[in-house]
Amino acid sequence: MLFEKVLGNIKDIKNKESYEVEKIIIKSDDLEKKILRVESVNGNEYGISLKESGDKLENGSILYDDGSKIIFIETDLEKVLVISPKDMNQMGEIAHFLGNMHTPIKVENGKIYLHYDKYLDNTLKEKKCPFDIEYLKFKKALRHIEHSHGHHGHSHD
């Protein structure tokens, strides 16, 4: 079966218990993709192609609903670094460092969230920057902070 539209979000369904529910678990990075081949927790294989509709996947996206059965997307738990800079100076330093590495992040409530990376773990320890390792589900894919590459010397090859 091929899904070509997002039909809503599972969080908006009031009477979930009256449906047969089938879940597809994906990584948050896959939420950005327009074409995916997936397998549900029931072992069924599906295709997702959202090029025509322009729809975007997010945690809870419903791909199938016939009134008695719902198939939806759920993001998987992911190992995450949660950085809690001590002050604005350290926040700026860490943000600059992560930007130069082109690392996708989420900034919320004074903390920086990013996928776990051993090199970053070690670097944060060296910089004496407070951080935790947590397992979280993201509602949306982490994103790169938008900026122009024209001024700081990265090649585009």
C-alpha positions in Angstrom: 0.0 0.0 0.0 1.2 3.5 -0.8 0.3 6.5 1.3 0.3 9.9 -0.5 -1.3 12.2 2.1 -1.3 13.0 5.8 -4.9 12.7 7.0 -4.5 14.3 10.4 -2.8 13.5 13.7 -3.5 10.7 16.1 -3.6 13.1 19.1 -6.7 14.7 17.6 -8.6 11.4 17.5 -11.0 11.3 20.4 -12.2 7.6 20.3 -8.9 5.8 19.6 -10.1 2.7 21.4 -12.8 2.2 18.8 -10.2 1.8 16.1 -7.8 -1.0 15.1 -4.5 1.0 15.4 -1.3 0.1 13.5 1.9 2.1 14.3 4.9 2.8 12.1 8.0 3.8 14.1 10.6 6.0 12.3 13.6 8.1 13.3 12.9 11.9 13.5 15.3 12.5 10.6 12.8 10.5 8.4 10.1 13.1 9.1 11.8 15.4 6.5 11.7 12.8 3.7 9.1 12.9 1.0 9.5 9.3 0.0 10.0 6.4 2.4 9.7 2.7 2.6 8.6 1.6 6.1 7.5 -1.4 8.1 4.9 -1.2 10.8 5.2 -2.8 14.2 2.7 -5.5 12.8 5.3 -6.4 10.1 3.4 -4.8 7.2 5.5 -3.0 4.5 4.3 0.4 3.2 5.4 3.1 0.9 5.0 6.8 1.7 5.2 9.4 -1.2 4.2 12.9 -0.2 5.7 14.7 -3.3 2.4 15.4 -4.9 0.5 16.5 -1.8 3.4 18.5 -0.3 2.3 17.3 3.2 4.9 16.9 5.9 5.2 14.1 8.3 5.3 14.7 12.1 5.0 12.6 15.1 1.4 11.2 15.1 0.7 11.7 11.4 -2.2 9.5 10.2 -1.6 7.9 6.8 -4.6 5.7 6.7 -8.1 5.9 8.2 -11.1 3.9 6.9 -13.3 4.5 9.9 -12.3 1.3 11.7 -8.5 1.1 11.2 -5.9 3.9 11.5 -2.2 3.6 10.5 0.0 6.4 11.9 3.6 7.4 12.3 5.4 7.6 15.7 9.0 8.8 16.2 11.3 6.4 17.9 13.2 7.2 21.1 16.6 8.6 20.2 19.8 9.1 22.2 20.2 12.9 22.6 22.7 15.3 24.1 21.0 18.0 26.1 23.4 20.9 26.5 22.7 23.4 29.3 25.2 26.3 28.8 26.2 28.1 32.0 25.7 31.5 30.6 25.3 33.5 27.3 29.0 33.4 26.5 29.1 29.6 26.7 25.8 29.4 24.7 27.4 31.6 21.9 30.6 29.5 21.9 28.7 26.2 21.7 26.3 27.5 19.1 29.2 28.8 17.0 31.0 25.4 17.3 27.8 23.4 16.4 27.1 25.7 13.5 30.5 25.2 12.0 30.0 21.4 12.2 26.6 21.8 10.5 24.9 19.9 13.3 21.1 19.8 13.3 19.8 21.1 16.6 16.8 22.2 18.5 17.0 25.2 20.9 14.4 25.4 23.6 14.2 27.0 27.1 18.0 27.8 27.1 19.0 24.3 26.2 20.4 22.8 23.0 19.2 19.4 21.9 21.0 17.3 19.3 21.6 13.7 18.3 24.2 11.9 20.4 27.7 12.0 19.0 30.8 10.6 20.9 33.0 13.4 19.5 30.6 16.1 20.7 30.3 14.3 24.1 34.1 14.5 24.5 34.3 18.1 23.2 31.6 19.3 25.7 33.6 17.6 28.5 36.8 19.4 27.4 34.9 22.8 27.2 33.4 22.1 30.7 29.9 22.7 29.3 27.1 21.0 31.3 25.1 18.4 29.4 23.0 15.3 29.9 22.3 12.3 27.8 18.6 11.5 27.5 16.4 9.3 25.3 13.7 11.5 23.7 11.1 11.4 21.0 11.1 14.4 18.6 7.9 15.7 17.2 9.8 17.2 14.2 13.2 16.6 12.7 16.1 18.5 14.2 17.1 21.3 11.8 20.1 23.2 10.7 20.2 26.8 11.7 19.7 28.8 8.5 22.6 31.0 7.5 24.5 32.1 4.4 27.7 30.3 3.6 29.1 33.2 1.6 31.1 34.8 4.4 32.9 32.1 6.4 34.9 30.1 4.0 33.3 26.7 3.7 33.6 25.1 0.2 30.4 23.9 -1.5 31.8 20.7 -3.1 
